[in-house]
Amino acid sequence: MVLQGGWVMIPIFILFSISVFIILERYITIRKATSNPDSFMGGIRG
């Protein structure tokens, strides 16, 4: 499907893949932070 769209679809597919990875990584990080708020706030305060 990507190759049928021509050369324009290749960068769109790459950016889509990167954005899905970033969204999943942020979701997992936020879920971990909410499960243990003391260590999260301690890391922010330094």
PQR file with spaces between the fields and no chain letter, atoms N, CA, C, O and H, PARSE charges and radii, in Angstrom:
ATOM       1  N    MET     1       0.818   -1.186    0.000 -0.4000 1.5000
ATOM       2  CA   MET     1       0.000    0.000    0.000 -0.0000 2.0000
ATOM       3  C    MET     1       0.869    1.260    0.000  0.5500 1.7000
ATOM       4  O    MET     1       0.543    2.240   -0.670 -0.5500 1.4000
ATOM       5  N    VAL     2       1.957    1.235    0.740 -0.4000 1.5000
ATOM       6  CA   VAL     2       2.843    2.402    0.779 -0.0000 2.0000
ATOM       7  C    VAL     2       3.471    2.643   -0.583  0.5500 1.7000
ATOM       8  O    VAL     2       3.546    3.781   -1.044 -0.5500 1.4000
ATOM       9  H    VAL     2       2.222    0.440    1.284  0.4000 1.0000
ATOM      10  N    LEU     3       3.922    1.575   -1.226 -0.4000 1.5000
ATOM      11  CA   LEU     3       4.584    1.737   -2.520 -0.0000 2.0000
ATOM      12  C    LEU     3       3.615    2.112   -3.630  0.5500 1.7000
ATOM      13  O    LEU     3       4.025    2.720   -4.619 -0.5500 1.4000
ATOM      14  H    LEU     3       3.861    0.650   -0.851  0.4000 1.0000
ATOM      15  N    GLN     4       2.345    1.765   -3.491 -0.4000 1.5000
ATOM      16  CA   GLN     4       1.359    2.132   -4.506 -0.0000 2.0000
ATOM      17  C    GLN     4       1.079    3.635   -4.478  0.5500 1.7000
ATOM      18  O    GLN     4       0.667    4.206   -5.488 -0.5500 1.4000
ATOM      19  H    GLN     4       2.013    1.271   -2.688  0.4000 1.0000
ATOM      20  N    GLY     5       1.296    4.269   -3.344 -0.4000 1.5000
ATOM      21  CA   GLY     5       1.039    5.700   -3.225 -0.0000 2.0000
ATOM      22  C    GLY     5       2.136    6.556   -3.821  0.5500 1.7000
ATOM      23  O    GLY     5       1.962    7.766   -3.962 -0.5500 1.4000
ATOM      24  H    GLY     5       1.631    3.805   -2.524  0.4000 1.0000
ATOM      25  N    GLY     6       3.251    5.964   -4.171 -0.4000 1.5000
ATOM      26  CA   GLY     6       4.350    6.720   -4.752 -0.0000 2.0000
ATOM      27  C    GLY     6       5.349    7.155   -3.698  0.5500 1.7000
ATOM      28  O    GLY     6       5.286    6.746   -2.539 -0.5500 1.4000
ATOM      29  H    GLY     6       3.393    4.980   -4.056  0.4000 1.0000
ATOM      30  N    TRP     7       6.273    7.996   -4.135 -0.4000 1.5000
ATOM      31  CA   TRP     7       7.363    8.394   -3.262 -0.0000 2.0000
ATOM      32  C    TRP     7       6.897    9.267   -2.112  0.5500 1.7000
ATOM      33  O    TRP     7       7.584    9.333   -1.092 -0.5500 1.4000
ATOM      34  H    TRP     7       6.324    8.328   -5.077  0.4000 1.0000
ATOM      35  N    VAL     8       5.766    9.934   -2.229 -0.4000 1.5000
ATOM      36  CA   VAL     8       5.271   10.793   -1.162 -0.0000 2.0000
ATOM      37  C    VAL     8       4.832    9.969    0.046  0.5500 1.7000
ATOM      38  O    VAL     8       4.927   10.442    1.179 -0.5500 1.4000
ATOM      39  H    VAL     8       5.208    9.880   -3.057  0.4000 1.0000
ATOM      40  N    MET     9       4.363    8.768   -0.173 -0.4000 1.5000
ATOM      41  CA   MET     9       3.863    7.937    0.918 -0.0000 2.0000
ATOM      42  C    MET     9       4.981    7.416    1.817  0.5500 1.7000
ATOM      43  O    MET     9       4.735    7.123    2.987 -0.5500 1.4000
ATOM      44  H    MET     9       4.286    8.384   -1.094  0.4000 1.0000
ATOM      45  N    ILE    10       6.182    7.295    1.307 -0.4000 1.5000
ATOM      46  CA   ILE    10       7.286    6.739    2.091 -0.0000 2.0000
ATOM      47  C    ILE    10       7.629    7.630    3.284  0.5500 1.7000
ATOM      48  O    ILE    10       7.698    7.117    4.401 -0.5500 1.4000
ATOM      49  H    ILE    10       6.382    7.533    0.357  0.4000 1.0000
ATOM      50  N    PRO    11       7.850    8.949    3.108 -0.5600 1.5000
ATOM      51  CA   PRO    11       8.108    9.784    4.291  0.2800 2.0000
ATOM      52  C    PRO    11       6.906    9.853    5.237  0.5500 1.7000
ATOM      53  O    PRO    11       7.081    9.922    6.454 -0.5500 1.4000
ATOM      54  N    ILE    12       5.693    9.835    4.690 -0.4000 1.5000
ATOM      55  CA   ILE    12       4.504    9.846    5.543 -0.0000 2.0000
ATOM      56  C    ILE    12       4.465    8.583    6.392  0.5500 1.7000
ATOM      57  O    ILE    12       4.148    8.653    7.579 -0.5500 1.4000
ATOM      58  H    ILE    12       5.550    9.779    3.702  0.4000 1.0000
ATOM      59  N    PHE    13       4.776    7.444    5.814 -0.4000 1.5000
ATOM      60  CA   PHE    13       4.789    6.187    6.553 -0.0000 2.0000
ATOM      61  C    PHE    13       5.869    6.193    7.624  0.5500 1.7000
ATOM      62  O    PHE    13       5.645    5.703    8.731 -0.5500 1.4000
ATOM      63  H    PHE    13       5.033    7.388    4.849  0.4000 1.0000
ATOM      64  N    ILE    14       7.031    6.741    7.310 -0.4000 1.5000
ATOM      65  CA   ILE    14       8.122    6.811    8.289 -0.0000 2.0000
ATOM      66  C    ILE    14       7.729    7.705    9.462  0.5500 1.7000
ATOM      67  O    ILE    14       7.935    7.338   10.619 -0.5500 1.4000
ATOM      68  H    ILE    14       7.213    7.139    6.411  0.4000 1.0000
ATOM      69  N    LEU    15       7.163    8.875    9.169 -0.4000 1.5000
ATOM      70  CA   LEU    15       6.734    9.782   10.228 -0.0000 2.0000
ATOM      71  C    LEU    15       5.604    9.187   11.056  0.5500 1.7000
ATOM      72  O    LEU    15       5.552    9.398   12.267 -0.5500 1.4000
ATOM      73  H    LEU    15       6.995    9.173    8.229  0.4000 1.0000
ATOM      74  N    PHE    16       4.701    8.448   10.425 -0.4000 1.5000
ATOM      75  CA   PHE    16       3.628    7.780   11.138 -0.0000 2.0000
ATOM      76  C    PHE    16       4.193    6.750   12.107  0.5500 1.7000
ATOM      77  O    PHE    16       3.744    6.656   13.249 -0.5500 1.4000
ATOM      78  H    PHE    16       4.743    8.276    9.441  0.4000 1.0000
ATOM      79  N    SER    17       5.174    5.980   11.655 -0.4000 1.5000
ATOM      80  CA   SER    17       5.785    4.964   12.511 -0.0000 2.0000
ATOM      81  C    SER    17       6.488    5.604   13.709  0.5500 1.7000
ATOM      82  O    SER    17       6.385    5.105   14.829 -0.5500 1.4000
ATOM      83  H    SER    17       5.538    6.056   10.727  0.4000 1.0000
ATOM      84  N    ILE    18       7.196    6.700   13.476 -0.4000 1.5000
ATOM      85  CA   ILE    18       7.885    7.394   14.558 -0.0000 2.0000
ATOM      86  C    ILE    18       6.874    7.957   15.558  0.5500 1.7000
ATOM      87  O    ILE    18       7.081    7.865   16.768 -0.5500 1.4000
ATOM      88  H    ILE    18       7.280    7.105   12.566  0.4000 1.0000
ATOM      89  N    SER    19       5.789    8.534   15.060 -0.4000 1.5000
ATOM      90  CA   SER    19       4.802    9.118   15.960 -0.0000 2.0000
ATOM      91  C    SER    19       4.104    8.051   16.801  0.5500 1.7000
ATOM      92  O    SER    19       3.818    8.290   17.974 -0.5500 1.4000
ATOM      93  H    SER    19       5.620    8.608   14.078  0.4000 1.0000
ATOM      94  N    VAL    20       3.827    6.891   16.233 -0.4000 1.5000
ATOM      95  CA   VAL    20       3.215    5.805   17.000 -0.0000 2.0000
ATOM      96  C    VAL    20       4.171    5.355   18.100  0.5500 1.7000
ATOM      97  O    VAL    20       3.741    5.108   19.227 -0.5500 1.4000
ATOM      98  H    VAL    20       4.060    6.697   15.280  0.4000 1.0000
ATOM      99  N    PHE    21       5.443    5.248   17.791 -0.4000 1.5000
ATOM     100  CA   PHE    21       6.433    4.859   18.794 -0.0000 2.0000
ATOM     101  C    PHE    21       6.487    5.877   19.936  0.5500 1.7000
ATOM     102  O    PHE    21       6.513    5.494   21.106 -0.5500 1.4000
ATOM     103  H    PHE    21       5.792    5.448   16.876  0.4000 1.0000
ATOM     104  N    ILE    22       6.505    7.160   19.605 -0.4000 1.5000
ATOM     105  CA   ILE    22       6.583    8.202   20.627 -0.0000 2.0000
ATOM     106  C    ILE    22       5.335    8.191   21.507  0.5500 1.7000
ATOM     107  O    ILE    22       5.431    8.317   22.727 -0.5500 1.4000
ATOM     108  H    ILE    22       6.484    7.471   18.655  0.4000 1.0000
ATOM     109  N    ILE    23       4.170    8.042   20.888 -0.4000 1.5000
ATOM     110  CA   ILE    23       2.920    8.012   21.653 -0.0000 2.0000
ATOM     111  C    ILE    23       2.913    6.833   22.619  0.5500 1.7000
ATOM     112  O    ILE    23       2.552    6.997   23.785 -0.5500 1.4000
ATOM     113  H    ILE    23       4.092    7.940   19.896  0.4000 1.0000
ATOM     114  N    LEU    24       3.299    5.661   22.160 -0.4000 1.5000
ATOM     115  CA   LEU    24       3.330    4.486   23.035 -0.0000 2.0000
ATOM     116  C    LEU    24       4.348    4.647   24.154  0.5500 1.7000
ATOM     117  O    LEU    24       4.078    4.265   25.293 -0.5500 1.4000
ATOM     118  H    LEU    24       3.592    5.528   21.214  0.4000 1.0000
ATOM     119  N    GLU    25       5.506    5.203   23.850 -0.4000 1.5000
ATOM     120  CA   GLU    25       6.543    5.387   24.858 -0.0000 2.0000
ATOM     121  C    GLU    25       6.082    6.367   25.928  0.5500 1.7000
ATOM     122  O    GLU    25       6.298    6.122   27.115 -0.5500 1.4000
ATOM     123  H    GLU    25       5.726    5.513   22.925  0.4000 1.0000
ATOM     124  N    ARG    26       5.459    7.458   25.540 -0.4000 1.5000
ATOM     125  CA   ARG    26       4.933    8.441   26.493 -0.0000 2.0000
ATOM     126  C    ARG    26       3.815    7.842   27.329  0.5500 1.7000
ATOM     127  O    ARG    26       3.736    8.102   28.530 -0.5500 1.4000
ATOM     128  H    ARG    26       5.284    7.656   24.576  0.4000 1.0000
ATOM     129  N    TYR    27       2.959    7.053   26.721 -0.4000 1.5000
ATOM     130  CA   TYR    27       1.856    6.416   27.444 -0.0000 2.0000
ATOM     131  C    TYR    27       2.397    5.488   28.534  0.5500 1.7000
ATOM     132  O    TYR    27       1.923    5.514   29.670 -0.5500 1.4000
ATOM     133  H    TYR    27       3.024    6.842   25.746  0.4000 1.0000
ATOM     134  N    ILE    28       3.384    4.677   28.184 -0.4000 1.5000
ATOM     135  CA   ILE    28       3.975    3.754   29.156 -0.0000 2.0000
ATOM     136  C    ILE    28       4.672    4.527   30.272  0.5500 1.7000
ATOM     137  O    ILE    28       4.552    4.157   31.440 -0.5500 1.4000
ATOM     138  H    ILE    28       3.769    4.657   27.261  0.4000 1.0000
ATOM     139  N    THR    29       5.393    5.587   29.939 -0.4000 1.5000
ATOM     140  CA   THR    29       6.092    6.385   30.939 -0.0000 2.0000
ATOM     141  C    THR    29       5.115    7.037   31.903  0.5500 1.7000
ATOM     142  O    THR    29       5.346    7.040   33.112 -0.5500 1.4000
ATOM     143  H    THR    29       5.490    5.888   28.990  0.4000 1.0000
ATOM     144  N    ILE    30       4.032    7.586   31.385 -0.4000 1.5000
ATOM     145  CA   ILE    30       3.050    8.240   32.246 -0.0000 2.0000
ATOM     146  C    ILE    30       2.344    7.216   33.128  0.5500 1.7000
ATOM     147  O    ILE    30       2.060    7.494   34.293 -0.5500 1.4000
ATOM     148  H    ILE    30       3.845    7.584   30.403  0.4000 1.0000
ATOM     149  N    ARG    31       2.063    6.050   32.591 -0.4000 1.5000
ATOM     150  CA   ARG    31       1.431    5.002   33.409 -0.0000 2.0000
ATOM     151  C    ARG    31       2.340    4.596   34.563  0.5500 1.7000
ATOM     152  O    ARG    31       1.865    4.408   35.683 -0.5500 1.4000
ATOM     153  H    ARG    31       2.293    5.825   31.644  0.4000 1.0000
ATOM     154  N    LYS    32       3.646    4.458   34.306 -0.4000 1.5000
ATOM     155  CA   LYS    32       4.589    4.109   35.365 -0.0000 2.0000
ATOM     156  C    LYS    32       4.680    5.220   36.394  0.5500 1.7000
ATOM     157  O    LYS    32       4.777    4.945   37.590 -0.5500 1.4000
ATOM     158  H    LYS    32       4.032    4.611   33.396  0.4000 1.0000
ATOM     159  N    ALA    33       4.652    6.469   35.954 -0.4000 1.5000
ATOM     160  CA   ALA    33       4.774    7.604   36.865 -0.0000 2.0000
ATOM     161  C    ALA    33       3.562    7.697   37.782  0.5500 1.7000
ATOM     162  O    ALA    33       3.703    8.034   38.958 -0.5500 1.4000
ATOM     163  H    ALA    33       4.574    6.693   34.982  0.4000 1.0000
ATOM     164  N    THR    34       2.395    7.410   37.271 -0.4000 1.5000
ATOM     165  CA   THR    34       1.200    7.514   38.104 -0.0000 2.0000
ATOM     166  C    THR    34       1.103    6.364   39.097  0.5500 1.7000
ATOM     167  O    THR    34       0.427    6.493   40.118 -0.5500 1.4000
ATOM     168  H    THR    34       2.281    7.136   36.316  0.4000 1.0000
ATOM     169  N    SER    35       1.754    5.257   38.825 -0.4000 1.5000
ATOM     170  CA   SER    35       1.702    4.136   39.754 -0.0000 2.0000
ATOM     171  C    SER    35       2.612    4.352   40.962  0.5500 1.7000
ATOM     172  O    SER    35       2.413    3.728   42.004 -0.5500 1.4000
ATOM     173  H    SER    35       2.303    5.152   37.996  0.4000 1.0000
ATOM     174  N    ASN    36       3.605    5.229   40.832 -0.4000 1.5000
ATOM     175  CA   ASN    36       4.540    5.492   41.924 -0.0000 2.0000
ATOM     176  C    ASN    36       4.834    6.998   41.980  0.5500 1.7000
ATOM     177  O    ASN    36       5.909    7.422   41.555 -0.5500 1.4000
ATOM     178  H    ASN    36       3.766    5.736   39.985  0.4000 1.0000
ATOM     179  N    PRO    37       3.916    7.803   42.490 -0.5600 1.5000
ATOM     180  CA   PRO    37       4.082    9.265   42.431  0.2800 2.0000
ATOM     181  C    PRO    37       5.209    9.806   43.304  0.5500 1.7000
ATOM     182  O    PRO    37       5.754   10.865   42.994 -0.5500 1.4000
ATOM     183  N    ASP    38       5.581    9.114   44.392 -0.4000 1.5000
ATOM     184  CA   ASP    38       6.643    9.627   45.262 -0.0000 2.0000
ATOM     185  C    ASP    38       7.989    9.679   44.554  0.5500 1.7000
ATOM     186  O    ASP    38       8.683   10.694   44.618 -0.5500 1.4000
ATOM     187  H    ASP    38       5.139    8.253   44.643  0.4000 1.0000
ATOM     188  N    SER    39       8.361    8.608   43.885 -0.4000 1.5000
ATOM     189  CA   SER    39       9.641    8.604   43.194 -0.0000 2.0000
ATOM     190  C    SER    39       9.621    9.543   41.998  0.5500 1.7000
ATOM     191  O    SER    39      10.647   10.123   41.643 -0.5500 1.4000
ATOM     192  H    SER    39       7.797    7.784   43.833  0.4000 1.0000
ATOM     193  N    PHE    40       8.464    9.692   41.379 -0.4000 1.5000
ATOM     194  CA   PHE    40       8.344   10.598   40.231 -0.0000 2.0000
ATOM     195  C    PHE    40       8.567   12.045   40.674  0.5500 1.7000
ATOM     196  O    PHE    40       9.327   12.781   40.045 -0.5500 1.4000
ATOM     197  H    PHE    40       7.631    9.220   41.668  0.4000 1.0000
ATOM     198  N    MET    41       7.909   12.443   41.748 -0.4000 1.5000
ATOM     199  CA   MET    41       8.075   13.814   42.235 -0.0000 2.0000
ATOM     200  C    MET    41       9.471   14.032   42.805  0.5500 1.7000
ATOM     201  O    MET    41      10.024   15.126   42.691 -0.5500 1.4000
ATOM     202  H    MET    41       7.292   11.845   42.259  0.4000 1.0000
ATOM     203  N    GLY    42      10.036   13.013   43.407 -0.4000 1.5000
ATOM     204  CA   GLY    42      11.402   13.128   43.899 -0.0000 2.0000
ATOM     205  C    GLY    42      12.402   13.329   42.768  0.5500 1.7000
ATOM     206  O    GLY    42      13.382   14.059   42.917 -0.5500 1.4000
ATOM     207  H    GLY    42       9.587   12.124   43.500  0.4000 1.0000
ATOM     208  N    GLY    43      12.147   12.676   41.639 -0.4000 1.5000
ATOM     209  CA   GLY    43      13.021   12.859   40.474 -0.0000 2.0000
ATOM     210  C    GLY    43      12.901   14.243   39.880  0.5500 1.7000
ATOM     211  O    GLY    43      13.876   14.778   39.351 -0.5500 1.4000
ATOM     212  H    GLY    43      11.351   12.083   41.519  0.4000 1.0000
ATOM     213  N    ILE    44      11.733   14.824   39.957 -0.4000 1.5000
ATOM     214  CA   ILE    44      11.540   16.173   39.413 -0.0000 2.0000
ATOM     215  C    ILE    44      12.206   17.212   40.318  0.5500 1.7000
ATOM     216  O    ILE    44      12.862   18.138   39.840 -0.5500 1.4000
ATOM     217  H    ILE    44      10.941   14.390   40.387  0.4000 1.0000
ATOM     218  N    ARG    45      12.031   17.047   41.620 -0.4000 1.5000
ATOM     219  CA   ARG    45      12.578   18.028   42.564 -0.0000 2.0000
ATOM     220  C    ARG    45      14.097   17.944   42.691  0.5500 1.7000
ATOM     221  O    ARG    45      14.750   18.906   43.093 -0.5500 1.4000
ATOM     222  H    ARG    45      11.498   16.295   42.009  0.4000 1.0000
ATOM     223  N    GLY    46      14.645   16.791   42.346 -0.4000 1.5000
ATOM     224  CA   GLY    46      16.092   16.656   42.374 -0.0000 2.0000
ATOM     225  C    GLY    46      16.615   16.266   43.634  0.5500 1.7000
ATOM     226  O    GLY    46      17.828   16.119   43.780 -0.5500 1.4000
ATOM     227  H    GLY    46      14.114   16.009   42.019  0.4000 1.0000
